[in-house]
């Protein structure tokens, strides 16, 4: 049973150079907050990042009959381009030129 799941997006901003390659589109988006959009489309986004490259670390501990499990997903792509429109959001992974 899953009790707590979070998807964190770094707040650091940096200039990225590259050309958009793989992308995903979320249609009918009312929010302009990227974190809320990713929260609503969590499974689709995780499937997308698996496709473009993802490192997965998993650990489990049991202490006094209580199991603690942690999975950390780390993107191999570090830069994304996010385009907001009135009816959709397009998230593109950037590839080095």
Residue, then its C-alpha position, 0 to 999 in steps of 0.5 A: x500500500x502506497x502511503x506517500x508519493x512526491x514528485x519534486x521539481x528543482x526550483x533552480x533555473x539555468x540557461x540551457x542550450x539544445x534542441x527539443x527532442x522527445x516531448x509530451x503534451x498535456x491537453x485541457x490544462x487550467x493551471x499555469x503551475x508546473x508542479x500542479x500539472x505534473x501532480x495531476x499527470x504524474x503517471x504519464x510524466x513518469x512514463x515519459x521520463x522513463x522513455x528518455x532516460x532515467x536512473x532508478x534507486x530503490x531501498x527497503x528497510x524493516x525495523x520492528x515489523x515496519x517496512x520503509x521503502x524508498x525509490x529515487x528517480x533521477x533524470x539523465x536529461x537535465x534541461x526541459x523546455x516548457x511551453x504553455x498554451x491556452x489549451x495545452x502544455x508541451x514539455x520537451x527534453x533538450x538535447x545538446x547541440 
